């Protein structure tokens, strides 16, 4: 049985790397609460995207994907459109 905390092979991240990304998001934020709300809001969006069939079936849970996306946006702002 695959542990829900084992992301290796599914997202290319281990649980430790995911935790480090989440810690980095919170550490670099000026407001922990707002960062947590941003993660939750993004996860909710992704869940409904999956529910509507807009995204392929992803083995990554919406909260995990939200942490990955937000940490990528934080680390590489030049990749954002606009």
N, C-alpha and C positions, 0 to 999 in steps of 0.2 A: 504494500500500500504506500502511495506517495504522500508524504507529509504536506499539509497545506502551506507550510512555511518553506518548503523546498522549491525555489524558483529556478534552480540550476537546470538548464536544458529546455525549460519552457520559455523563459524570458532572457536567458543568458545572465541572470543575476542570482546570487545566493541570498539567503535570508539576511545574512550579515551585511551584504552590500546594500540591500534595500533599507535596512535599519540605519545604516550610515547616511544614506541619501535623505531619509526622513529627519534624522538628527541635524543634518546640514541645513535643511530647509528651516527648521525651527530655530536653530542657532543663529542663522543669518537674518532672521526676521526681527522686526521691531515690536511685533505684537504676536505672541504665540497663539492667542485665541483666533485672530483673523487668519493666520496661516492654516490652522486646523479647519476653519470654516471653508477656506479656499480648497483644501484637499477634499473635504466632504462634498462640496458643490461640484467639483470636477468629477468626482467619483459618481455622483448622482447623474450627471450628464452622460457619462460613459455607460452607465447601467441602462439608461433609457435608449441610448444609441444602439446598444447590443439588443435590447428588447425589441426595438423597431426593425431589427435585421439590417441596420445600416453598416454594421461592422461584422466581420467574420467571427465565428465562434472563437473566442480567445480563452486560452487556459489561464490567463492572468486575471485576477479579480479586479474589479473597478478601482478599489482603493489603492491597490498596488500599482496599477497603471497610472493613476492620478499622481502618486508620489514620484514615479519615474518621469512622467511628463513635466511636472512642475520643477523637479530638480534639474532636468535637462534645460528648461527655459531659464532657470536661474544661472546655470553654469555656462550656457551658450546663448546669450541674448541676441547675438548677431544672426542666429538662424530663424528668428521670428520674422514673419512677413510684415511689410510696412516700412 
